[in-house]
Amino acid sequence: MEEPQRVVVEQPESNGIAVAGMVLGIIGVVLNIIPVFPYILGVLAIIFGIVGLNKPVKRGMAKASLILGIVTLAMKIIFWVIVVLFSAAGSGM
């Protein structure tokens, strides 16, 4: 009597942390006009990007997460620098 054949299907590894970080980074860049929300999203995207770089799969998404988190925080810093410069220029009149 023949034994039934067994088929082993391997699921490809994923890097869920990197994907989550990239999504948070994209949302942080898009919603940059909201006062507090992008700070949290940017920091989380950076943290998830760093953690995602430790996995050997989908490192590109982890790098994108890291870059988007940095861009989100940089956009907020540039926004506040512009606000301070305009307010200083406006108060001199």
DAHU-V240499 format. One record per helix or strand. SS is the DSSP state (~ for helix, > for strand). FROM is the first residue (numbers start at 1). LEN is the number of residues. Records with the same first field share a line. If there is no record, write none. Layout:
# DAHU-V240499
SS=FROM-LEN, FROM-LEN
This chain:
# DAHU-V240499
~=16-15, 37-17, 59-33
